[in-house]
Amino acid sequence: MIVRIQSAGVTGIAASPVDVEVDGAQAGQNPAFTVVGLPDKSITESRDRVRAAIGNAGYDFPFMHITVNLAPADLKKEGPAYDLPIAVGVLGVSQQIDPDAISRHAMIGELALDGRVRPVAGVLPIAIELKKRHVRSLLVPADNAGEAAVVQGIDVIPVDHLREVVSFINGNLPIEPFRADVEKYFDRSGDHPFDFGDVKGQEAAKRALMIAAAGGHNVLMLGNPGVGKSMLSKRLPTVLPRMTLEEALETTKIYSVAGQVTREQPLVTQRPFRAPHHTISDAGMIGGGTTPRPGEISMAHNGVLFLDEFPEFNRNTLEVMRQPLEDGTVTISRASGSLTFPARLMLVAAMNPCPCGYLGHPKKKCSCTVRMIAQYRSKISGPLLDRIDIHLEVPSVDFKELSGEARGMSSAEMAAAVQRARDVQTARFQRAREGLHNNAGMNDQEVSKHAALRPDVKSLLDTAMESLHLSARAYTRIRKIARTIADLEGASDIGPEHITEAIGYRTLDRAEA
């Protein structure tokens, strides 16, 4: 007889339905256990895990010729998530589970040798896909239940052991579907260990980062060692708008595939903050591997990617970021096909102004030559710099400011202003092209439409371009930043003061002149 169990596998961050078909025939003198359907090594090894789990759970492994087919056969199957449906299929063909009852449920899960059901990666995209296929009941490892239950309209049955699965399917053990409290997950999203109110001085830098957060602009911070570049960057997520449910699901799918979703917080509701070391490889940054997995640029989706010591990163590693920063996606091509991961993020980079770090320091003398400084800054290519809107000089803070009692704007105050500006942009781009969510994402045509300049303001910008020798690429960037500043101020039109402030955030364009 043949038993069919619904399951699914993950490719990239998308899931594909897989039918686990188990056939049991009389073995005669030669029992066998074969898995076909383009399985990888971990699935081929599942025969031994399934055999041991069935025996150690107290059931009989049948003396039969068992063939397991993972359909469709032309789709490569990976990972241990098929252990549970294979084991249930084997018990079904041997009549230890009611075969008719099996068809009412889909299932995924890895089996330990003693029959325990272990968590697997990619449960959220699997639950989303199976819901589209009108699956009503999904059995998952208990540690994955919260993640799967975020998807409404499908009963998620948490199981810890193969015995529970058998008893549940046979109707001997009722198990209540897991209910996810999505609002509770979002309630925890405001818990941050950092606050901009703790930062003494640096009010100009905080203002610039608030503008960056309001418009989704990439930022490059230049400053001497110890001025607080990392400290400021770590606080940036505290002022970004709260994630929507759609954004949370997008981000959680990436973390689910990477196996980084926890039982305690199965939905990613805080905007990610990723800070890879400068020794990271190309594949670590954009994703890759034999079986492509998301890299840091995708793990920062809907959040912040912080690159400290920016020029110390491998030149090629930085260059491969150019296309993702422009398009908001990463495409990884292999002989077997291409995978696309989302990568819509804010890049925040930090660097010293020179190799020794003390150019412009009020008390320490710089030991670098002009050529050394030029070589150091040339490590950041023009095309990559072109994708960074705001160049922020972070000055040293006087000791009196550090020891004073004065507090600047708190994260809560800054976040409220950022949210108001983002609400304006949401309304502005409601009917715009797909993927346009903020001012930073505007193309040249959209800048002409939404960041139009009055004649007097245009004249001011033209004069600045001429007198400051600003590069051509600065022109559009300045208009985008000015549009965001105007949104923060609640202004419908871009005024001279908005353009003037925006020009101040293009430091490196003037340095290159």
C-alpha positions in Angstrom: 0.0 0.0 0.0 1.0 3.7 -0.4 0.7 6.4 2.2 1.0 10.1 1.2 2.0 12.8 3.7 2.0 16.5 2.9 5.2 18.4 3.7 7.4 21.2 2.2 11.0 22.2 1.7 12.7 25.6 1.5 14.7 27.1 -1.4 16.1 30.5 -0.5 13.4 32.0 1.6 10.5 30.5 -0.4 8.9 27.1 0.4 7.8 24.5 -2.1 5.2 21.8 -1.3 6.6 18.2 -1.2 4.6 15.0 -1.0 6.2 12.2 1.0 5.0 9.0 -0.6 5.8 5.8 1.2 5.2 2.4 -0.4 5.4 -0.8 1.6 5.7 -4.2 -0.2 6.3 -7.7 1.0 10.0 -8.1 1.4 10.5 -11.9 1.1 14.0 -12.5 2.2 15.3 -9.1 1.3 13.9 -6.1 3.3 15.0 -2.7 2.1 14.6 1.0 2.8 15.1 3.3 -0.1 14.6 7.1 -0.4 14.3 8.6 -3.9 13.3 12.0 -5.3 16.6 13.9 -5.5 17.4 13.8 -1.7 20.7 15.2 -0.3 23.0 13.3 2.0 21.1 14.4 5.2 17.9 13.0 3.8 19.6 9.7 2.7 20.9 9.4 6.3 17.4 9.8 7.6 16.8 6.1 7.0 19.0 5.3 10.0 17.5 8.1 12.1 13.9 6.9 11.3 14.7 3.3 11.9 16.2 4.0 15.3 13.5 6.5 16.3 10.7 4.1 15.5 12.3 1.3 17.5 13.2 3.5 20.5 9.7 5.0 20.6 8.3 1.5 21.1 7.1 0.7 17.7 8.0 -2.1 15.3 10.0 -1.3 12.2 8.3 -3.4 9.5 10.0 -6.3 7.7 9.1 -4.9 4.3 10.6 -3.4 1.1 10.0 0.3 1.8 10.3 2.9 -0.9 10.1 6.6 0.0 9.5 9.1 -2.9 9.8 12.8 -2.3 7.7 14.4 -5.0 8.2 16.3 -7.2 11.2 14.3 -8.1 13.0 17.1 -10.0 13.1 19.4 -7.0 16.3 19.0 -4.9 15.4 18.2 -1.3 17.7 19.2 1.6 17.8 18.9 5.3 16.4 16.7 8.1 12.8 18.1 8.1 11.5 15.1 6.2 12.3 12.7 9.1 8.9 13.0 10.7 6.7 12.5 7.6 8.9 9.6 6.5 8.6 7.9 9.9 4.8 8.5 10.0 4.6 7.0 6.5 6.5 3.9 7.5 4.2 3.5 10.5 1.2 4.0 8.2 2.1 1.3 5.7 2.6 -1.1 8.6 -0.8 -0.2 10.0 0.6 1.1 13.3 -1.0 4.5 12.4 -4.4 4.9 10.7 -3.5 5.5 7.1 -6.7 7.5 6.4 -6.1 9.8 9.3 -2.6 10.7 8.1 -3.9 12.5 5.1 -5.6 15.1 7.2 -2.3 16.6 8.4 0.9 18.1 7.0 4.1 17.7 9.0 7.8 18.6 9.3 10.5 17.8 11.9 13.8 16.1 12.5 13.9 13.0 14.6 16.4 12.2 17.3 17.4 8.6 17.7 15.2 8.3 20.8 12.1 9.6 19.0 12.2 13.2 20.1 11.1 15.8 17.5 13.8 18.4 17.0 13.3 21.9 15.6 14.2 22.7 12.0 14.9 25.8 9.9 12.5 27.5 7.6 9.2 26.7 9.4 7.6 30.1 8.8 7.9 30.1 4.9 6.7 26.5 5.0 3.6 27.4 7.0 2.9 30.3 4.7 3.1 28.1 1.6 1.1 25.2 3.1 -1.7 27.7 4.1 -1.8 28.8 0.4 -2.3 25.1 -0.4 -5.3 25.0 1.9 -3.7 22.8 4.5 -5.8 22.9 7.7 -3.4 21.1 10.1 0.4 21.3 10.4 2.4 19.2 12.9 5.7 20.9 13.8 8.4 20.5 16.5 7.2 22.3 19.7 10.2 24.7 19.5 8.9 25.9 16.1 5.3 26.2 17.0 5.3 29.9 17.8 7.0 30.7 14.6 4.5 28.7 12.5 1.4 29.9 14.5 2.1 33.5 13.4 0.4 32.4 10.1 -3.3 32.8 10.7 -5.8 30.2 9.3 -3.8 27.0 9.8 -3.9 24.8 13.0 -0.3 24.4 14.2 0.0 21.2 16.3 3.2 21.3 18.5 4.8 17.9 19.1 7.8 16.8 21.2 8.0 13.1 20.5 7.1 10.5 17.8 4.8 8.8 20.4 2.7 12.0 20.6 2.4 12.2 16.9 1.2 8.6 16.6 -1.3 9.0 19.5 -2.6 12.3 18.1 -3.1 11.0 14.5 -4.8 7.9 15.9 -7.2 10.0 17.9 -5.9 8.9 21.3 -4.2 12.1 22.4 -5.9 15.5 21.9 -3.4 18.3 21.3 -4.7 21.9 21.2 -3.4 24.0 18.3 -0.7 26.6 19.4 -2.0 30.1 19.5 0.5 32.9 18.8 0.0 36.3 20.6 1.4 38.5 17.8 0.6 41.7 19.8 2.7 40.4 22.7 5.6 39.8 20.4 5.3 43.4 19.2 5.1 44.7 22.8 8.6 43.5 23.4 9.9 45.3 20.3 10.3 48.6 22.2 12.8 47.1 24.7 16.2 48.6 23.8 19.2 48.6 26.1 20.4 51.9 24.5 19.0 55.4 24.3 20.2 58.6 22.5 19.5 60.5 25.7 22.6 58.8 27.2 24.8 60.4 24.6 26.4 63.6 25.9 27.1 66.2 23.3 27.0 65.2 19.6 23.7 66.9 19.0 24.6 67.7 15.4 25.4 64.0 14.8 22.2 62.9 16.5 20.3 65.4 14.2 21.9 63.9 11.1 21.1 60.3 12.2 17.5 61.3 12.9 17.3 62.7 9.3 18.9 59.4 8.0 16.3 57.4 9.9 13.4 59.6 8.7 14.3 59.1 5.0 16.0 55.7 5.1 19.3 57.3 4.0 22.7 55.5 4.1 25.3 57.2 6.3 29.1 57.4 6.4 30.5 58.8 9.7 34.0 60.2 9.8 35.6 61.0 13.1 38.6 60.5 15.3 38.9 57.3 17.5 36.7 57.5 20.6 34.3 60.2 19.5 31.3 57.9 19.7 30.7 56.6 16.1 29.9 53.1 17.3 27.9 54.4 20.3 25.7 56.5 18.0 25.2 53.7 15.5 24.0 51.2 18.0 21.3 53.6 19.1 20.0 54.2 15.6 17.5 51.3 15.7 15.8 52.9 18.7 14.5 55.8 16.5 13.5 53.8 13.4 9.7 53.3 12.9 8.2 50.3 14.4 8.0 47.3 12.1 4.7 46.5 10.5 3.5 42.9 10.5 4.4 42.6 6.8 8.0 43.7 7.6 8.2 41.4 10.6 7.1 38.4 8.5 9.6 39.3 5.7 12.5 39.6 8.2 11.4 36.5 10.2 11.4 34.4 7.0 15.1 35.2 6.6 16.0 34.4 10.2 13.9 31.3 10.0 15.8 30.0 7.0 19.1 30.8 8.8 17.9 28.9 11.9 18.1 32.0 14.1 14.5 32.3 15.3 14.1 31.5 19.1 11.2 29.8 20.9 10.9 32.8 23.2 10.7 35.4 20.3 9.5 33.5 17.2 8.6 36.7 15.3 11.3 39.3 14.6 9.7 42.5 15.7 12.8 44.6 16.4 14.6 46.1 13.4 17.8 44.1 13.0 21.2 45.6 13.8 24.0 43.7 12.2 27.7 44.6 12.7 30.0 42.1 10.9 33.7 42.2 11.5 35.9 43.6 8.7 37.4 40.2 8.0 34.0 38.9 6.7 34.1 37.1 3.3 32.1 38.0 0.2 29.8 35.0 0.8 29.4 36.0 4.5 28.3 39.5 3.4 25.9 38.9 0.6 25.2 35.2 1.1 26.3 32.0 -0.7 27.6 28.6 -0.1 26.9 25.3 -2.0 23.4 25.6 -0.7 23.0 29.5 -0.7 22.1 31.0 2.6 21.4 34.6 3.4 24.4 36.8 4.3 24.7 39.8 6.6 23.2 42.2 4.0 20.0 40.1 4.0 20.0 39.5 7.8 19.9 43.3 8.1 16.7 43.5 5.9 14.4 46.2 7.2 17.1 47.2 9.7 20.6 48.5 9.9 23.9 47.1 8.6 26.8 48.8 10.6 30.3 48.5 9.1 32.9 49.8 11.5 36.4 50.6 10.2 34.9 50.8 6.7 38.1 51.0 4.7 39.5 47.9 6.4 36.9 45.7 4.7 38.1 43.7 1.7 37.6 45.9 -1.4 35.8 43.2 -3.3 33.5 42.5 -0.3 32.4 46.2 -0.4 32.0 46.3 -4.1 29.6 43.3 -4.2 27.3 45.4 -2.0 26.7 48.0 -4.7 23.9 46.2 -6.5 22.0 45.1 -3.4 22.2 48.6 -2.0 20.7 49.9 -5.2 18.0 47.3 -5.8 17.2 46.1 -2.3 17.7 42.4 -3.3 20.6 40.0 -3.6 20.7 37.4 -6.4 23.0 34.5 -6.0 23.5 32.3 -9.1 24.6 28.7 -9.1 24.7 26.0 -11.8 21.5 24.6 -10.3 19.7 28.0 -10.5 19.4 31.5 -9.0 18.1 32.5 -5.6 17.0 36.0 -4.5 17.1 37.3 -1.0 15.7 40.6 0.2 18.2 43.3 1.3 16.4 46.5 1.9 18.3 48.2 4.7 20.1 51.3 6.0 23.9 51.1 5.6 25.8 52.9 8.4 29.5 53.0 8.0 32.2 54.5 10.2 35.8 55.4 9.5 38.6 57.5 10.7 39.5 60.6 8.7 43.0 59.3 8.0 45.2 56.2 8.7 46.4 57.4 12.1 42.9 58.6 13.0 43.8 62.1 14.3 43.3 64.4 11.3 41.5 67.4 12.6 41.8 66.3 16.3 41.9 69.4 18.6 44.7 68.1 20.7 46.5 65.2 18.9 48.6 65.8 15.9 48.1 63.8 12.7 51.2 62.0 11.4 49.8 61.2 7.9 50.9 62.7 4.6 48.4 64.0 2.0 49.2 61.0 -0.1 48.5 58.6 2.7 45.2 60.3 3.5 44.2 60.1 -0.2 45.1 56.4 -0.5 43.2 55.6 2.7 40.0 57.3 1.5 40.4 55.9 -2.0 39.7 52.4 -0.5 36.0 53.4 -0.7 35.2 53.5 -4.4 33.2 56.3 -6.0 30.3 54.0 -7.1 29.9 52.8 -3.5 30.2 56.3 -2.1 27.5 57.3 -4.6 25.1 55.0 -2.7 25.7 56.8 0.6 23.5 59.9 1.0 24.8 61.4 4.2 28.5 62.1 5.0 28.6 63.0 8.7 31.6 64.4 10.4 31.6 63.4 14.1 33.7 65.9 16.2 35.5 65.3 19.4 33.4 66.1 22.5 34.8 68.5 25.2 35.3 67.0 28.6 32.9 69.6 30.1 30.1 68.3 27.9 30.9 64.7 28.9 30.8 65.4 32.6 27.8 67.7 32.5 24.3 66.9 33.5 22.6 68.1 30.3 20.7 65.5 28.3 19.9 65.9 24.6 16.9 64.5 22.7 15.9 61.1 23.9 15.3 58.2 21.5 11.6 58.4 22.2 11.5 62.1 21.1 13.6 61.4 18.0 11.5 58.3 17.2 8.2 60.4 17.3 9.7 62.9 14.8 10.9 60.1 12.6 7.6 58.3 12.6 5.8 61.5 11.6 8.1 62.0 8.6 7.8 58.3 7.6 4.0 58.7 7.7 4.2 61.6 5.2 6.4 59.4 2.9 4.0 56.5 3.2 1.2 58.7 2.0 3.3 60.2 -0.7 4.4 56.9 -2.2 1.2 55.0 -1.6 0.6 54.6 -5.3 4.2 54.7 -6.4 6.2 51.8 -7.9 6.6 48.6 -5.8 9.6 48.8 -3.5 9.5 52.6 -3.0 9.0 53.2 0.7 11.1 56.3 1.6 12.8 59.3 0.2 16.2 57.5 -0.1 14.7 55.0 -2.6 13.6 57.7 -5.1 15.0 57.6 -8.6 15.8 60.7 -10.7 12.3 61.0 -12.1 10.8 60.6 -8.6 13.2 63.2 -7.2 12.1 65.6 -10.0 8.5 65.1 -9.0 8.6 64.9 -5.2 11.6 67.0 -4.5 10.9 69.9 -6.9 12.7 73.1 -6.1 11.3 76.7 -6.3 13.4 79.0 -8.6 15.0 80.7 -5.6 15.9 77.4 -3.9 17.2 76.0 -7.2 19.4 79.1 -7.6 20.8 78.6 -4.1 21.7 74.9 -4.9 23.2 75.8 -8.3 25.4 78.5 -6.6 26.5 76.0 -4.0 27.4 73.4 -6.6 29.5 75.9 -8.4 31.3 77.5 -5.4 31.9 74.4 -3.4 32.9 72.3 -6.5 30.4 69.6 -5.6 30.4 66.5 -7.7 27.5 65.8 -10.1 26.3 62.8 -8.0 25.8 65.1 -5.0 23.0 67.1 -6.8 20.3 64.4 -6.5 21.5 63.3 -3.1 21.2 66.8 -1.7 17.6 67.1 -3.0 16.7 63.7 -1.4 18.1 64.8 1.9 16.4 68.2 1.7 13.1 66.5 1.0 13.5 64.4 4.2 14.5 67.5 6.3 11.3 69.3 5.0 9.2 66.2 5.9 10.7 66.3 9.5 9.8 70.0 9.7 6.3 69.4 8.3 6.9 71.5 5.3 5.3 70.7 2.0 7.9 72.6 -0.1 11.7 72.4 0.2 13.0 75.7 1.5 16.5 77.4 1.4 17.2 76.2 5.0 16.5 72.6 4.0 18.9 72.8 1.0 21.6 74.5 3.1 21.5 71.8 5.8 21.5 69.1 3.2 24.6 70.5 1.5 26.4 70.2 4.8 26.0 66.4 4.6 28.1 66.0 1.5 31.5 66.4 3.0 33.4 63.9 0.9 32.2 65.4 -2.3 33.9 68.7 -1.4 37.0 66.7 -0.3 37.3 65.1 -3.7 37.0 68.4 -5.6 
